[in-house]
Amino acid sequence: MSLRKKLIAGNWKMNKTAADGVALVADIVAAAGKQNDVEVVVCPPFTGLESAAAKLEGSTVKLGAQNMHPEASGAYTGEISAGMLRALFVSHVILGHSERRSYFHESDAFINQKVLAALKAQLKPILCVGETLAERESGSTLKVVQTQLEAGLEGVSKDLATNVVIAYEPVWAIGTGKVASTEQAQEVHAFIRSLLVKLFGDAIAQKVRILYGGSMKPANAPELLAQKDIDGGLIGGASLEARSFVELVTAAIAIK
């Protein structure tokens, strides 16, 4: 048996009004809100967090946010702090997503500040790492992943390391329909695990969950989730419809 409970997290990105989100959460809770075999997290936009939290009450499904600012408060127009998220019963927060890195030019150092602030506020960061198509084709995948991972985890103590979730997202496979082969995905997940061993020791590294975040769907999920070092998925498109998202949860439950 693995030391790690599978985790399926849905990143809704900039989709769903608050009312749409409540309807989606209601369907997810009805289908998967009582099971404890797999950890399930939904990450609506900020505008949908409060209403989603109310709908999740009493279920095993957890609430995540898509981003946060490292400062506790201040003159940061348009930003959201860890304390604001905690007040809405958020437990997880996605940090360093490739879209934040590319569209908003977030640096490894800035993402690291967020990781440390999240942990300080008792939020669980889902730290995203991954390479672009150009980086993969140039043979730089492992180098890029190592740089992003080590910088993102700078200053994280061994005591808190198991509260971090890592998500490997090959950027070229996000929203494109392309998927890394099972072998490609497992290779990078195993490499990330080896880096975690160097950073925190084997006992802790074996407890940290590493999710795959590149176009996981019901059709490819069973094979991906069966891999030794793939502990779940950070789901984009397939998380916007209850049936496909719940099918991913079901696929994760089936892995023993």
Secondary structure, DSSP 4 states (H G I P E B T S, - for coil): --SS--EEEEE--S---HHHHHHHHHHHHHHHSS--SSEEEEE--GGGHHHHHHHHTTSS-EEEES--BSSSSSS-TT--BHHHHHHTT--EEEES-HHHHHHS---HHHHHHHHHHHHHTT-EEEEEE---HHHHHTT-HHHHHHHHHHHHTTT--HHHHTT-EEEE--GGGSSSS----HHHHHHHHHHHHHHHHHHH-HHHHTTS-EEE-S---TTTHHHHHTSTT--EEEESGGGSSHHHHHHHHHHHHH--
